[in-house]
Amino acid sequence: MLLKSNRQRLIVVMSAAGVVVLVILGAIVWVGFQIADQLGAPGIPSATGSGACTAADAVSIQLTYSDGHGVSACTHDPPACQSRPVAPKFALDNQLRSATRRYILFIGWNVTPSAGTNGQVLHFEPQAFLPKGPPSSTDNVADYATLELTPRDPTEGGWTVGSGTLTLSSNAGEVSGSIDGVFNAGASAPSAVTGRFGCKG
């Protein structure tokens, strides 16, 4: 009887040890995946949510290609809209998921979102944010924006919106906006991007 009781205790101890080992191994694998993910996008939050993009996603964009096909990309949780010491003054930087690959999205604008802002239209002016670019018509204008998108898995050269509009609204510390832009020409670049975003200001 005593032998049987000792055997049962040993089985319980070994089972508990096995569970602990599995938890530790799982944690190591999870940390490894997080580190690997950050190698290609240092400091940029990963996409959240899963499956197809829906109205519940905080950021949702549609890429349109010249051959007519489209790609949806999104993230579920609202990213942060961070103030910056350099132009653009405010920006969000986040990864997006899609059915085929991930993307790194950067949106910046040079106006301060204030409570009650509703439908302020900014024009995409990529030249305005070049530190030593040529003089442009936006040199003394504050209301402009930029949007860059970099595909991942594998990572390729990024695409910059060359023209279009970003419409901003702000309420209770949250900023929302709609996107309607045309990309600069590129062999693999989509021709246009539309969509919406919400972020925490």
N, C-alpha and C positions, 0 to 999 in steps of 0.2 A: 504493500500500500504506500509506504514511504517512497519507494523507488518510483512508483507511478506518479506520485505528487511532484517529485523532483523533476521527472521527465516533462511534466506539464509546465512547470515553472520555466524550464529551459526553453521549451517551445515558445512560450509567451515572450521571454526575453529576446530570443532570436528573431521573432516576428517584429517586435518593437524596434530592434536594431535595424532590421531590413527596411522598415518604413522610414526611419531616420535617414538611412543611406539614400533611399529613393528621393526623399525630399531635398537632401543636400545636392544630389546629382541634378535634380530638376532645377534647383536654384542656379547652379553653375551653368547649365545649358541656357537658361533664360538670360542670365547676365551676359553670356557669350553672344547671344543673338542681339542684345541691346548694344553691345560694344561694336559688333560687326555692322549694325545698322548705322551707327554714328560715324563710322569711318568715311562713308560717302556723303554724309550730311551733318557735319559737326555742329552741335548746338541747336539743330533744327528739330522741333517736335515731330514725332512720327504721326502718321495718319491714324485716326481712330475710327471705330465702327467696322462693319464688314458687309460684304455683299454689294448688291447694286446700289447706286446713289438714289436717295429719296429726298422728299421735302423735309425730312427730319435732320438732314445733314446741315451743319452750320455753314460750310463752304461747299459750293457745288458749281462746277463749271462744265461747259460743253465746248469741245474743240471740234472745229469743222475743217476738213481737208479739201483740197482742190478737186479731188475725184468724187466728192459728195459724201464720203463716209464721215461719221462723227465718233468721238470718244468722250465719255463722261468721266470726270474725276472729282473726288470729294473727300472731306473729312467730317466726322460726326460732331466732335466737341468744338466749341468756339475757341479759336486761338486768341492769343493776346495781341492787342494793338499797342505796340511799344513806342514811346516817344524816344527820339534820337537827338544827339548833339549836332548831327550833320544832316544835310538834305539827303533824302526826304525826311521831313520832321517826324512823321509817324509811319510805321510799317508793320506788316504782319509777315511772318516767315513760317511756313508750315509745309509738311509733306501731305500729299494727297494720294488716295488709293484709286485704282481703276481696275477694270476687268483684265487688263493686259500687263500693266506695269505701274510703278509709282512715279510721282512727280514732286519736285520741290517748287513751291509757289512763293513768290515774293511780290507783295503789293506795297507801294509806298505813295504817300501824298504829302504835299507841303502846306497844308492848312491845319489848323487846330480844331478838331471836332468839338463843338460846344453843344451843351444841352439844348435841345429844341431845333437843332439843324435838321432840315427836312428837304431832301432832294437837291443838295448842292452839287452842281455839275462841274467836274474837273476834266480837263483834256489830257490825254496821254501825251507826254512830251519827253521821250527818252533822252534827247540831247540836253535837256535842262539839268540833268543830274551828273553829267560828265564834269569832273573837276577842272579840266583844262580844255574843255571843248570850245568851239568857235562861238562868238556872240550870237545870241538868238533873240527872237521876239519875246521870249519868256524871261529874260534877264531880270526884269523888274516886276514880274507877275508871280503871285504866290499860289494861285489856284491851278496846280497841275499835278499829274500823277505818273507813276510808272508801274509796269507789270512785267515780271520775268517768270518764265517757266522752264525748268530743267528736268528732262526725263531721266529716270533711273532704271536700273535692272535691264541692261547696263546703263550707266550714266553717259549721257551725250552732251554736246554743247547746248547751252540754253537758248531760248527764244525770247525776244523782246517785242512787246506790243509797240507798233510804230505810230498808230493813230487810233482815235476812238475816244470814248468817254467813260469815266468812272463817276457814278452818282452816289453821294454820301448822305447818310442820315445819322443822327445821334440822339440817344435818349437814355437817361438813367445809367450812364457809364458804359453803355453798349453802343457800338458803331455797326451800322449795316450799310451795304452798298450793292449796286448792280454794275455789271461789267459788260461793255460792248466794244470790243477792240479788234483791230486787224494787225496781224503779225508782220514784221519785216520779212522780206522775201528770203527763202531758204529752201534747200532741196528737200529736207525732211520735215520742215516746219509746217504746222497747220496754217491755214490761211486766216482763220478768225477764232475768236474766243468770246463767249457770252456766259453769263451766269450771275451768281450772287454770293455774298459772304456776310457773315456776322462775326464780330470779334469783341473782346472785352477791352474797353479803353482805359 
